[in-house]
Amino acid sequence: MKVSELRQIIREEIQKEIKQATLSPGEDNMAQSVRTQLEDGNFEVITPTNLRVGDDIVKKNNMLFAAIRKIEGDRITISYYEDSYKSTLKRDKVESSFLRVVPK
């Protein structure tokens, strides 16, 4: 890795930490671009009744998109589009950390 690449990675990580640290107390840790999309009606808050297998979701804090692959009780398996990484999370974690993409 080149020194310039390493500097860029460090700079990006510092900017990310500064952005998170400047959130006012009690403010949701939601990326501004996601907040804008939510206000525009492109996303909606996840509720226990509106989440189905095959739905697209987006992570609030970093705008990573994923798809719901499996729902078993209070466990939800998702697959991120960026790297196809699969993860199984509790339903309450999905409801608090993600937003549902409104189908067009």
KOLVO-230493 format. One line per field, with one value per residue: x, y, z of N, C-alpha, C, CB in turn; residue in three letters; residue number from 1. Coordinates in steps of 0.02 Angstrom, whole numbers, m for minus. Glycine has a CB too. Example, Ala and Ser with C-alpha at 12.3 -4.5 7.8 and 13.67 -1.06 7.14 Angstrom:
REM KOLVO-230493
nxx (660, 642)
nyy (m284, m112)
nzz (390, 354)
caxx (615, 684)
cayy (m225, m53)
cazz (390, 357)
cxx (660, 645)
cyy (m165, 2)
czz (390, 394)
cbxx (565, 704)
cbyy (m224, m30)
cbzz (452, 286)
res (Ala, Ser)
n (1, 2)
//
This chain:
REM KOLVO-230493
nxx (42, 27, 96, 20, m107, m131, m134, m250, m348, m338, m373, m508, m563, m545, m626, m750, m763, m764, m882, m977, m955, m1002, m1137, m1285, m1331, m1439, m1481, m1520, m1407, m1393, m1352, m1337, m1379, m1463, m1561, m1615, m1670, m1766, m1852, m1896, m1977, m1930, m1884, m1940, m1984, m1946, m2063, m2136, m2230, m2210, m2102, m2030, m1970, m1852, m1865, m1786, m1667, m1587, m1443, m1442, m1333, m1226, m1267, m1270, m1335, m1445, m1521, m1665, m1649, m1693, m1817, m1837, m1928, m1872, m1755, m1663, m1597, m1484, m1415, m1283, m1272, m1154, m1041, m1089, m1093, m1161, m1269, m1338, m1459, m1541, m1716, m1754, m1635, m1620, m1735, m1702, m1582, m1592, m1678, m1824, m1828, m1936, m2038, m2049)
nyy (m59, 109, 258, 373, 317, 259, 374, 434, 342, 352, 487, 483, 400, 478, 589, 524, 487, 614, 665, 579, 611, 739, 734, 784, 754, 616, 619, 527, 411, 430, 430, 581, 579, 469, 514, 619, 547, 474, 576, 614, 509, 391, 291, 193, 175, 24, m94, m224, m282, m246, m302, m414, m566, m542, m405, m247, m163, m27, 23, 135, 215, 210, 195, 71, m50, m190, m353, m440, m605, m715, m749, m800, m823, m718, m691, m625, m647, m564, m503, m413, m300, m244, m326, m454, m510, m607, m593, m630, m562, m501, m464, m340, m268, m253, m177, m59, m16, m10, 46, 21, 1, 86, 9, 45)
nzz (0, m41, 31, 12, m11, 113, 194, 142, 181, 320, 335, 291, 390, 504, 472, 471, 606, 666, 613, 672, 806, 814, 819, 898, 1071, 1091, 961, 817, 746, 598, 429, 334, 200, 199, 288, 213, 104, 174, 215, 89, 57, 4, 83, 224, 396, 479, 528, 632, 549, 415, 351, 237, 161, 35, 28, 7, 106, 195, 281, 414, 462, 370, 240, 175, 69, 78, 64, 121, 164, 238, 360, 520, 652, 777, 713, 579, 421, 320, 165, 108, m29, m79, m50, m43, 82, 210, 349, 508, 607, 757, 760, 822, 813, 675, 651, 718, 661, 523, 373, 275, 101, m3, m118, m294)
caxx (0, 65, 87, m36, m169, m139, m155, m320, m390, m337, m412, m578, m584, m549, m686, m807, m767, m784, m953, m1016, m947, m1038, m1209, m1309, m1354, m1507, m1495, m1509, m1346, m1416, m1317, m1379, m1409, m1518, m1612, m1647, m1711, m1823, m1898, m1925, m2024, m1900, m1874, m1988, m1963, m1964, m2107, m2141, m2278, m2197, m2039, m2041, m1912, m1844, m1865, m1722, m1660, m1527, m1418, m1449, m1273, m1175, m1300, m1258, m1397, m1447, m1585, m1687, m1644, m1731, m1844, m1855, m1944, m1844, m1691, m1669, m1534, m1479, m1357, m1264, m1261, m1087, m992, m1126, m1083, m1223, m1268, m1401, m1469, m1606, m1766, m1752, m1575, m1637, m1784, m1672, m1522, m1605, m1741, m1849, m1832, m2005, m2039, m2079)
cayy (0, 171, 304, 418, 280, 253, 440, 445, 300, 383, 549, 464, 374, 536, 626, 485, 494, 683, 671, 544, 646, 803, 725, 808, 698, 593, 619, 462, 407, 416, 469, 635, 559, 425, 557, 655, 499, 458, 633, 614, 454, 333, 240, 195, 142, m47, m116, m297, m307, m226, m331, m478, m594, m511, m333, m211, m119, 13, 37, 206, 255, 210, 190, 6, m83, m262, m386, m489, m672, m764, m727, m856, m797, m651, m689, m605, m654, m515, m508, m346, m298, m223, m380, m517, m534, m623, m583, m645, m514, m502, m420, m273, m236, m234, m122, 3, 5, m9, 71, m18, 38, 85, m13, 95)
cazz (0, m46, 87, m4, 0, 185, 218, 122, 224, 387, 330, 288, 456, 550, 454, 493, 679, 682, 595, 723, 869, 813, 827, 963, 1113, 1077, 889, 786, 707, 531, 378, 309, 137, 215, 318, 157, 68, 217, 210, 22, 50, m30, 135, 278, 458, 480, 582, 631, 499, 346, 326, 204, 126, m31, 35, 10, 164, 195, 348, 427, 474, 318, 175, 143, 50, 88, 49, 171, 134, 276, 424, 562, 719, 787, 678, 509, 383, 267, 122, 84, m101, m95, m49, m35, 150, 243, 422, 542, 661, 790, 728, 850, 787, 606, 653, 742, 623, 451, 347, 219, 38, m28, m188, m339)
cxx (45, 49, 28, m104, m184, m163, m229, m366, m394, m379, m487, m604, m591, m611, m749, m817, m789, m858, m996, m1012, m986, m1113, m1230, m1334, m1427, m1524, m1478, m1446, m1363, m1378, m1364, m1413, m1468, m1576, m1651, m1693, m1773, m1875, m1931, m1973, m1996, m1887, m1929, m1960, m1988, m2007, m2112, m2186, m2259, m2133, m2052, m1975, m1910, m1844, m1794, m1723, m1594, m1507, m1416, m1383, m1222, m1202, m1281, m1325, m1390, m1516, m1601, m1687, m1687, m1755, m1867, m1866, m1917, m1774, m1702, m1600, m1536, m1415, m1343, m1249, m1188, m1038, m1024, m1116, m1151, m1216, m1337, m1405, m1536, m1651, m1761, m1690, m1587, m1685, m1753, m1615, m1535, m1671, m1760, m1853, m1903, m2003, m2074, m2126)
cyy (62, 215, 350, 383, 273, 319, 453, 404, 330, 446, 534, 439, 431, 576, 590, 492, 563, 692, 638, 581, 710, 795, 749, 749, 681, 591, 550, 464, 385, 460, 521, 616, 512, 465, 594, 608, 479, 514, 636, 556, 393, 275, 246, 157, 70, m61, m192, m324, m290, m256, m402, m502, m564, m435, m306, m165, m81, 28, 112, 244, 256, 197, 125, m28, m158, m288, m435, m558, m723, m732, m789, m831, m727, m645, m673, m611, m605, m528, m439, m350, m285, m281, m450, m549, m547, m616, m600, m601, m525, m451, m349, m234, m212, m175, m57, 29, 13, 26, 28, 27, 30, 63, 38, 61)
czz (0, 15, 73, 5, 74, 216, 202, 166, 294, 387, 330, 355, 506, 536, 477, 568, 700, 668, 648, 790, 872, 816, 895, 1004, 1097, 1003, 861, 743, 636, 481, 349, 243, 148, 244, 263, 119, 108, 213, 142, 10, 15, 18, 186, 338, 457, 541, 579, 575, 427, 317, 299, 173, 56, m28, 35, 71, 157, 267, 358, 430, 418, 248, 139, 130, 59, 69, 105, 137, 171, 340, 462, 633, 727, 757, 604, 476, 325, 227, 94, 9, m118, m99, m39, 34, 181, 318, 449, 604, 695, 759, 756, 826, 715, 607, 675, 698, 548, 436, 287, 158, 11, m102, m232, m388)
cbxx (m48, 49, 152, m30, m164, m73, m111, m330, m362, m265, m392, m589, m534, m486, m689, m799, m699, m744, m966, m991, m874, m1019, m1229, m1364, m1347, m1556, m1453, m1571, m1296, m1493, m1290, m1337, m1357, m1496, m1580, m1594, m1669, m1800, m1860, m1869, m2084, m1835, m1804, m2057, m1990, m1901, m2178, m2167, m2345, m2193, m1986, m2096, m1916, m1898, m1901, m1709, m1662, m1536, m1347, m1485, m1241, m1123, m1281, m1213, m1415, m1430, m1584, m1759, m1572, m1688, m1904, m1800, m1916, m1841, m1653, m1697, m1524, m1479, m1369, m1202, m1305, m1063, m942, m1106, m1043, m1246, m1249, m1407, m1465, m1598, m1836, m1752, m1514, m1668, m1841, m1647, m1468, m1605, m1735, m1918, m1778, m2039, m2074, m2026)
cbyy (0, 208, 345, 443, 211, 231, 496, 426, 228, 400, 589, 411, 322, 581, 638, 411, 477, 734, 639, 473, 660, 842, 650, 861, 716, 636, 674, 441, 357, 426, 422, 699, 526, 370, 607, 685, 436, 448, 698, 610, 477, 354, 248, 166, 180, m91, m83, m322, m278, m152, m333, m472, m673, m534, m312, m170, m160, 79, 6, 216, 231, 160, 249, m39, m66, m280, m422, m472, m694, m827, m676, m912, m843, m635, m757, m533, m727, m442, m561, m319, m245, m173, m367, m566, m484, m695, m510, m720, m442, m489, m447, m277, m284, m294, m141, m7, m45, m79, 148, m49, 13, 155, m81, 134)
cbzz (61, m112, 99, m77, m33, 217, 187, 48, 228, 409, 267, 234, 481, 544, 378, 474, 711, 640, 527, 731, 882, 752, 816, 955, 1187, 1112, 852, 743, 739, 524, 322, 299, 91, 265, 367, 111, 52, 290, 224, m29, 14, m63, 168, 257, 521, 481, 577, 696, 513, 341, 382, 150, 122, m76, 98, m55, 230, 154, 359, 492, 535, 334, 132, 188, m23, 162, m20, 199, 134, 291, 414, 561, 773, 862, 686, 502, 358, 295, 64, 122, m132, m45, 5, m88, 192, 226, 440, 561, 635, 867, 739, 926, 789, 568, 700, 812, 632, 423, 326, 234, m15, m20, m195, m377)
res (Met, Lys, Val, Ser, Glu, Leu, Arg, Gln, Ile, Ile, Arg, Glu, Glu, Ile, Gln, Lys, Glu, Ile, Lys, Gln, Ala, Thr, Leu, Ser, Pro, Gly, Glu, Asp, Asn, Met, Ala, Gln, Ser, Val, Arg, Thr, Gln, Leu, Glu, Asp, Gly, Asn, Phe, Glu, Val, Ile, Thr, Pro, Thr, Asn, Leu, Arg, Val, Gly, Asp, Asp, Ile, Val, Lys, Lys, Asn, Asn, Met, Leu, Phe, Ala, Ala, Ile, Arg, Lys, Ile, Glu, Gly, Asp, Arg, Ile, Thr, Ile, Ser, Tyr, Tyr, Glu, Asp, Ser, Tyr, Lys, Ser, Thr, Leu, Lys, Arg, Asp, Lys, Val, Glu, Ser, Ser, Phe, Leu, Arg, Val, Val, Pro, Lys)
n (1, 2, 3, 4, 5, 6, 7, 8, 9, 10, 11, 12, 13, 14, 15, 16, 17, 18, 19, 20, 21, 22, 23, 24, 25, 26, 27, 28, 29, 30, 31, 32, 33, 34, 35, 36, 37, 38, 39, 40, 41, 42, 43, 44, 45, 46, 47, 48, 49, 50, 51, 52, 53, 54, 55, 56, 57, 58, 59, 60, 61, 62, 63, 64, 65, 66, 67, 68, 69, 70, 71, 72, 73, 74, 75, 76, 77, 78, 79, 80, 81, 82, 83, 84, 85, 86, 87, 88, 89, 90, 91, 92, 93, 94, 95, 96, 97, 98, 99, 100, 101, 102, 103, 104)
//
